[in-house]
Amino acid sequence: MNLFELGILDFIQENLRCAFLDWFMPLVTVLGDGGIFWILLTVALLIVPKTRRLGFVCAVSLLIDLALCNGLLKNLIARTRPYDVNPNIQLLIPKPGDYSFPSGHAAASFTVVGALAANKSKLWIPACVLSVVIALSRLYLYVHYPTDVLGGAALGIAFGFLGNLLSNFILSKINRKSSGSGENRDKSK
């Protein structure tokens, strides 16, 4: 499998590399570094009262992604990055310090897409477009195999939907508790 995937990455290097993409792809990939763009979007959603619930879902989903993707799966699977297998490649960005599978950039990006889609927010469409470009940047930059990116995207979508379910559960518990304590207060008067 690695040889086939290296062939895809080598094809990209030999046929798609150009000055514009050499400039553009490192800029795009930075948006996914540490999930920063998605964290900032989540904070913005949390600040606005109308989108606060959606922001909570995104936050819970990103926490699930952090724990399972970066905390567990990357270290458990410990897949070598493509540039370590083919050291002749000249990287356009500094070497990432963690393992290759799943792509954390793709996972975090698609986690938010999943959370937005699960909540029927129209924001899922532009988020998906940006997520695809970020995921493709990881291939262009030779830091992930295609299955790293596809696996990260699939896991991310699942984490987004799981985060939605968990958020609904948490919010229903909070609502029940707050409405229950109000009833108890009224009865004691």
Backbone hydrogen bonds, N-H to C=O, Kabsch-Sander energy under -0.5 kcal/mol:
donor,donor_aa,acceptor,acceptor_aa,energy
5,E,1,M,-2.6
6,L,2,N,-3.0
7,G,3,L,-2.0
8,I,4,F,-1.6
9,L,5,E,-2.3
10,D,6,L,-3.1
11,F,7,G,-2.2
12,I,8,I,-2.2
13,Q,9,L,-2.3
14,E,10,D,-2.6
15,N,11,F,-2.3
16,L,12,I,-2.4
17,R,12,I,-0.8
22,D,18,C,-2.6
23,W,19,A,-1.3
23,W,20,F,-0.6
24,F,20,F,-3.1
25,M,21,L,-2.5
27,L,23,W,-0.9
28,V,24,F,-2.3
29,T,25,M,-2.6
30,V,26,P,-1.2
31,L,27,L,-0.7
31,L,28,V,-1.1
32,G,28,V,-0.5
32,G,29,T,-1.2
33,D,29,T,-0.5
33,D,30,V,-1.0
35,G,32,G,-2.5
36,I,33,D,-1.9
37,F,31,L,-2.1
39,I,35,G,-2.5
40,L,36,I,-2.6
41,L,37,F,-2.3
42,T,38,W,-2.1
43,V,39,I,-2.6
44,A,40,L,-2.4
45,L,41,L,-2.4
46,L,42,T,-2.3
47,I,43,V,-2.0
48,V,44,A,-1.5
51,T,48,V,-1.3
52,R,48,V,-0.6
52,R,49,P,-0.9
55,G,51,T,-2.4
56,F,52,R,-2.2
57,V,53,R,-2.1
58,C,54,L,-2.4
59,A,55,G,-2.5
60,V,56,F,-2.6
61,S,57,V,-2.5
62,L,58,C,-2.6
63,L,59,A,-2.0
64,I,60,V,-2.1
65,D,61,S,-2.5
66,L,62,L,-2.7
67,A,63,L,-2.3
68,L,64,I,-2.9
69,C,65,D,-2.7
70,N,65,D,-1.0
71,G,66,L,-2.0
72,L,67,A,-0.7
73,L,68,L,-3.1
74,K,69,C,-2.5
76,L,72,L,-2.3
77,I,73,L,-3.1
78,A,74,K,-2.3
83,Y,142,Y,-0.5
84,D,81,R,-1.2
85,V,81,R,-1.1
86,N,82,P,-2.6
89,I,86,N,-1.4
91,L,89,I,-0.8
100,S,79,R,-2.7
103,S,148,D,-2.1
107,A,103,S,-2.6
108,A,104,G,-2.6
109,S,105,H,-2.1
110,F,106,A,-2.8
111,T,107,A,-1.7
112,V,108,A,-1.6
113,V,109,S,-1.7
114,G,110,F,-2.7
115,A,111,T,-2.4
116,L,112,V,-2.8
117,A,113,V,-2.9
118,A,114,G,-2.7
119,N,115,A,-1.0
120,K,117,A,-1.8
121,S,116,L,-2.6
124,W,121,S,-1.7
125,I,122,K,-1.3
127,A,123,L,-2.1
128,C,124,W,-2.2
129,V,125,I,-2.1
130,L,126,P,-2.4
131,S,127,A,-2.4
132,V,128,C,-2.5
133,V,129,V,-2.0
134,I,130,L,-2.6
135,A,131,S,-2.7
136,L,132,V,-2.7
137,S,133,V,-2.0
138,R,134,I,-1.2
138,R,135,A,-0.5
139,L,135,A,-0.9
140,Y,136,L,-2.6
141,L,137,S,-2.5
142,Y,139,L,-1.5
143,V,138,R,-1.9
144,H,138,R,-1.1
148,D,145,Y,-0.6
149,V,145,Y,-1.6
150,L,146,P,-2.8
151,G,147,T,-2.5
152,G,148,D,-2.3
153,A,149,V,-2.5
154,A,150,L,-2.6
155,L,151,G,-2.7
156,G,152,G,-2.6
157,I,153,A,-2.4
158,A,154,A,-2.1
159,F,155,L,-3.0
160,G,156,G,-2.5
161,F,157,I,-2.1
162,L,158,A,-2.7
163,G,159,F,-3.0
164,N,160,G,-1.6
165,L,161,F,-2.1
166,L,162,L,-2.8
167,S,163,G,-2.6
168,N,164,N,-2.5
169,F,165,L,-2.1
170,I,166,L,-2.7
171,L,167,S,-3.2
172,S,168,N,-2.2
173,K,169,F,-2.1
174,I,170,I,-2.4
175,N,171,L,-2.7
176,R,172,S,-2.4
177,K,173,K,-2.5
178,S,174,I,-2.7
179,S,175,N,-2.5
180,G,176,R,-2.4
181,S,177,K,-2.3
182,G,178,S,-1.2
183,E,179,S,-1.6
184,N,180,G,-2.0
185,R,181,S,-1.8
186,D,182,G,-2.1
187,K,183,E,-2.1
188,S,184,N,-1.3
189,K,186,D,-0.9
